[in-house]
Amino acid sequence: MCKLPVEKKSELYGTSEVARILRMPEWRVKNFTEGAAYRLPPALRVGSGRGSRRLYSWQDIFRLGIADELVKFGFTPESVGAAIREIHESTLAPYEPFLRYERPETEGHLKASETPLLINHGGSWRFLMAKDVQHDWSKTVKHGGGRKGLFVFNIANACDSIFAALERHWKGD
């Protein structure tokens, strides 16, 4: 995890805490982590059976937040799970505070070409940087270029929003 100008309140979070942070029902957090279709297990599981605890790291919270957004866009559980597994672990971080702290000249924004994206082109997910999307874009918008649709999800914006939710949680909001 990058060094940030914030004091981390906790390294691991329980299921109900994650649900509050992401403003989603607790059952959905459990469904993401226990559902065979999603296959998004928590960082740590303490105990087994009834009364066991699931503990989630920052990266888990980012993954679950992105999964929730994709569900809201109407993707199936299998598709959401496949999309999340495409995202590199190192990509799950808050971009804006990192950039403001490490590279103040950026004013907290990546160059457009550096933006990490999740791309669904014709039903298949890929992780790409924005500069590498042109080929899929050209094939999709060209008349006669094929019948595959294109869905683009900005990971950096999602991670910044999820980090803001973590900050609200730390402040007690």
C-alpha positions as a LaTeX table, in Angstrom:
\begin{tabular}{lrrr}
\hline
Residue & $x$ (\AA) & $y$ (\AA) & $z$ (\AA) \\
\hline
Met1 & 0.00 & 0.00 & 0.00 \\
Cys2 & 1.24 & 3.45 & $-0.78$ \\
Lys3 & 2.25 & 5.87 & 1.94 \\
Leu4 & $-0.60$ & 8.30 & 2.50 \\
Pro5 & $-0.95$ & 11.43 & 4.59 \\
Val6 & $-3.67$ & 9.81 & 6.71 \\
Glu7 & $-3.49$ & 7.77 & 9.86 \\
Lys8 & $-4.86$ & 4.29 & 9.25 \\
Lys9 & $-7.50$ & 3.52 & 11.86 \\
Ser10 & $-7.53$ & $-0.21$ & 11.15 \\
Glu11 & $-5.79$ & $-2.63$ & 8.87 \\
Leu12 & $-8.60$ & $-5.22$ & 8.89 \\
Tyr13 & $-12.37$ & $-4.73$ & 8.96 \\
Gly14 & $-15.27$ & $-7.05$ & 9.84 \\
Thr15 & $-18.22$ & $-7.81$ & 7.56 \\
Ser16 & $-20.64$ & $-5.34$ & 9.15 \\
Glu17 & $-17.98$ & $-2.61$ & 9.17 \\
Val18 & $-17.31$ & $-3.15$ & 5.45 \\
Ala19 & $-21.05$ & $-3.00$ & 4.76 \\
Arg20 & $-21.28$ & 0.36 & 6.60 \\
Ile21 & $-18.21$ & 1.74 & 4.81 \\
Leu22 & $-19.51$ & 0.80 & 1.36 \\
Arg23 & $-23.14$ & 1.55 & 2.25 \\
Met24 & $-24.35$ & $-1.83$ & 1.10 \\
Pro25 & $-26.36$ & $-4.52$ & 2.88 \\
Glu26 & $-24.34$ & $-6.97$ & 4.95 \\
Trp27 & $-25.85$ & $-9.87$ & 3.01 \\
Arg28 & $-24.31$ & $-8.49$ & $-0.18$ \\
Val29 & $-20.81$ & $-8.42$ & 1.37 \\
Lys30 & $-21.31$ & $-12.04$ & 2.45 \\
Asn31 & $-22.65$ & $-12.95$ & $-0.98$ \\
Phe32 & $-19.57$ & $-11.48$ & $-2.68$ \\
Thr33 & $-17.23$ & $-13.44$ & $-0.42$ \\
Glu34 & $-19.14$ & $-16.70$ & $-0.08$ \\
Gly35 & $-20.93$ & $-16.88$ & $-3.42$ \\
Ala36 & $-19.39$ & $-19.43$ & $-5.78$ \\
Ala37 & $-20.03$ & $-17.17$ & $-8.77$ \\
Tyr38 & $-18.20$ & $-14.12$ & $-7.38$ \\
Arg39 & $-15.29$ & $-15.93$ & $-5.71$ \\
Leu40 & $-14.05$ & $-12.84$ & $-3.82$ \\
Pro41 & $-12.83$ & $-14.28$ & $-0.50$ \\
Pro42 & $-11.85$ & $-12.01$ & 2.40 \\
Ala43 & $-8.20$ & $-11.50$ & 3.34 \\
Leu44 & $-8.60$ & $-13.56$ & 6.50 \\
Arg45 & $-11.14$ & $-15.96$ & 7.90 \\
Val46 & $-10.96$ & $-16.57$ & 11.64 \\
Gly47 & $-12.51$ & $-19.85$ & 12.78 \\
Ser48 & $-14.88$ & $-22.03$ & 10.81 \\
Gly49 & $-18.59$ & $-22.64$ & 10.72 \\
Arg50 & $-21.12$ & $-20.65$ & 12.67 \\
Gly51 & $-19.53$ & $-17.77$ & 14.56 \\
Ser52 & $-16.48$ & $-17.53$ & 12.29 \\
Arg53 & $-15.32$ & $-14.06$ & 11.33 \\
Arg54 & $-14.33$ & $-12.66$ & 7.97 \\
Leu55 & $-11.73$ & $-9.89$ & 8.04 \\
Tyr56 & $-11.17$ & $-7.62$ & 5.07 \\
Ser57 & $-8.12$ & $-5.59$ & 4.04 \\
Trp58 & $-8.12$ & $-2.30$ & 2.12 \\
Gln59 & $-7.68$ & $-4.19$ & $-1.15$ \\
Asp60 & $-10.69$ & $-6.37$ & $-0.27$ \\
Ile61 & $-12.78$ & $-3.25$ & 0.38 \\
Phe62 & $-11.73$ & $-1.79$ & $-2.98$ \\
Arg63 & $-12.56$ & $-5.10$ & $-4.71$ \\
Leu64 & $-15.98$ & $-5.32$ & $-3.03$ \\
Gly65 & $-16.79$ & $-1.68$ & $-3.82$ \\
Ile66 & $-15.94$ & $-2.18$ & $-7.49$ \\
Ala67 & $-17.94$ & $-5.43$ & $-7.55$ \\
Asp68 & $-20.94$ & $-3.58$ & $-6.12$ \\
Glu69 & $-20.69$ & $-0.93$ & $-8.85$ \\
Leu70 & $-20.56$ & $-3.61$ & $-11.56$ \\
Val71 & $-23.64$ & $-5.31$ & $-10.06$ \\
Lys72 & $-25.43$ & $-1.95$ & $-10.20$ \\
Phe73 & $-24.54$ & $-1.76$ & $-13.91$ \\
Gly74 & $-26.35$ & $-5.09$ & $-14.36$ \\
Phe75 & $-23.51$ & $-7.57$ & $-14.78$ \\
Thr76 & $-24.07$ & $-11.16$ & $-13.63$ \\
Pro77 & $-22.25$ & $-12.57$ & $-10.59$ \\
Glu78 & $-19.99$ & $-14.67$ & $-12.84$ \\
Ser79 & $-19.11$ & $-11.67$ & $-14.96$ \\
Val80 & $-18.43$ & $-9.50$ & $-11.91$ \\
Gly81 & $-16.16$ & $-12.16$ & $-10.40$ \\
Ala82 & $-14.25$ & $-12.50$ & $-13.68$ \\
Ala83 & $-13.86$ & $-8.70$ & $-13.91$ \\
Ile84 & $-12.52$ & $-8.34$ & $-10.38$ \\
Arg85 & $-10.00$ & $-11.15$ & $-10.90$ \\
Glu86 & $-8.58$ & $-9.18$ & $-13.86$ \\
Ile87 & $-7.60$ & $-6.23$ & $-11.66$ \\
His88 & $-3.98$ & $-6.27$ & $-10.53$ \\
Glu89 & $-3.54$ & $-6.15$ & $-6.74$ \\
Ser90 & $-1.24$ & $-3.14$ & $-7.04$ \\
Thr91 & $-4.02$ & $-1.24$ & $-8.83$ \\
Leu92 & $-6.33$ & $-1.33$ & $-5.81$ \\
Ala93 & $-5.27$ & 1.89 & $-4.12$ \\
Pro94 & $-6.53$ & 5.44 & $-3.61$ \\
Tyr95 & $-5.07$ & 7.42 & $-6.49$ \\
Glu96 & $-5.96$ & 11.00 & $-5.63$ \\
Pro97 & $-4.47$ & 11.15 & $-2.10$ \\
Phe98 & $-1.40$ & 9.22 & $-3.24$ \\
Leu99 & $-0.78$ & 11.59 & $-6.13$ \\
Arg100 & $-1.41$ & 14.69 & $-4.02$ \\
Tyr101 & 1.10 & 13.43 & $-1.46$ \\
Glu102 & 3.77 & 11.89 & $-3.70$ \\
Arg103 & 3.41 & 14.07 & $-6.82$ \\
Pro104 & 1.69 & 17.35 & $-5.85$ \\
Glu105 & 2.22 & 18.78 & $-9.34$ \\
Thr106 & $-0.48$ & 16.34 & $-10.61$ \\
Glu107 & $-3.13$ & 17.98 & $-8.41$ \\
Gly108 & $-4.31$ & 14.46 & $-7.59$ \\
His109 & $-5.08$ & 13.36 & $-11.14$ \\
Leu110 & $-3.53$ & 10.73 & $-13.38$ \\
Lys111 & $-2.79$ & 11.57 & $-16.99$ \\
Ala112 & $-5.63$ & 10.24 & $-19.13$ \\
Ser113 & $-3.31$ & 7.69 & $-20.74$ \\
Glu114 & $-2.24$ & 6.35 & $-17.29$ \\
Thr115 & $-5.77$ & 5.68 & $-16.06$ \\
Pro116 & $-6.42$ & 2.00 & $-15.22$ \\
Leu117 & $-9.60$ & 0.65 & $-16.76$ \\
Leu118 & $-11.67$ & $-2.51$ & $-16.74$ \\
Ile119 & $-12.87$ & $-3.22$ & $-20.26$ \\
Asn120 & $-15.63$ & $-5.60$ & $-21.27$ \\
His121 & $-15.53$ & $-6.12$ & $-25.02$ \\
Gly122 & $-18.01$ & $-8.66$ & $-26.30$ \\
Gly123 & $-18.38$ & $-10.33$ & $-22.90$ \\
Ser124 & $-14.68$ & $-10.73$ & $-22.08$ \\
Trp125 & $-13.00$ & $-8.68$ & $-19.35$ \\
Arg126 & $-9.54$ & $-7.18$ & $-19.57$ \\
Phe127 & $-7.52$ & $-4.79$ & $-17.45$ \\
Leu128 & $-5.97$ & $-2.06$ & $-19.61$ \\
Met129 & $-4.46$ & 1.35 & $-19.25$ \\
Ala130 & $-6.47$ & 4.02 & $-21.05$ \\
Lys131 & $-3.76$ & 4.45 & $-23.71$ \\
Asp132 & $-4.30$ & 0.81 & $-24.75$ \\
Val133 & $-8.06$ & 0.96 & $-25.37$ \\
Gln134 & $-7.95$ & 2.58 & $-28.83$ \\
His135 & $-8.00$ & $-0.74$ & $-30.74$ \\
Asp136 & $-11.19$ & $-2.00$ & $-29.03$ \\
Trp137 & $-12.77$ & 1.44 & $-29.30$ \\
Ser138 & $-12.05$ & 1.71 & $-33.03$ \\
Lys139 & $-13.51$ & $-1.74$ & $-33.75$ \\
Thr140 & $-16.65$ & $-0.95$ & $-31.73$ \\
Val141 & $-17.50$ & 2.45 & $-33.19$ \\
Lys142 & $-16.63$ & 1.67 & $-36.82$ \\
His143 & $-19.71$ & 0.97 & $-38.93$ \\
Gly144 & $-19.37$ & $-2.62$ & $-40.10$ \\
Gly145 & $-16.64$ & $-3.25$ & $-37.55$ \\
Gly146 & $-18.47$ & $-5.93$ & $-35.61$ \\
Arg147 & $-21.36$ & $-6.43$ & $-33.26$ \\
Lys148 & $-19.50$ & $-6.57$ & $-29.97$ \\
Gly149 & $-20.37$ & $-4.00$ & $-27.34$ \\
Leu150 & $-17.81$ & $-2.13$ & $-25.26$ \\
Phe151 & $-18.09$ & $-1.29$ & $-21.54$ \\
Val152 & $-15.37$ & 0.81 & $-19.88$ \\
Phe153 & $-15.02$ & 1.16 & $-16.10$ \\
Asn154 & $-12.60$ & 3.70 & $-14.62$ \\
Ile155 & $-10.83$ & 1.93 & $-11.72$ \\
Ala156 & $-9.04$ & 5.05 & $-10.46$ \\
Asn157 & $-12.28$ & 7.00 & $-9.97$ \\
Ala158 & $-13.88$ & 4.03 & $-8.20$ \\
Cys159 & $-10.89$ & 3.58 & $-5.88$ \\
Asp160 & $-10.87$ & 7.28 & $-4.99$ \\
Ser161 & $-14.58$ & 7.11 & $-4.14$ \\
Ile162 & $-14.08$ & 4.00 & $-2.00$ \\
Phe163 & $-11.16$ & 5.63 & $-0.18$ \\
Ala164 & $-13.37$ & 8.65 & 0.54 \\
Ala165 & $-15.86$ & 6.21 & 2.10 \\
Leu166 & $-13.05$ & 4.81 & 4.27 \\
Glu167 & $-12.10$ & 8.33 & 5.37 \\
Arg168 & $-15.74$ & 9.07 & 6.28 \\
His169 & $-15.77$ & 5.87 & 8.33 \\
Trp170 & $-12.57$ & 6.85 & 10.18 \\
Lys171 & $-14.05$ & 10.26 & 11.00 \\
Gly172 & $-17.25$ & 8.65 & 12.30 \\
Asp173 & $-19.53$ & 10.09 & 9.59 \\
\hline
\end{tabular}
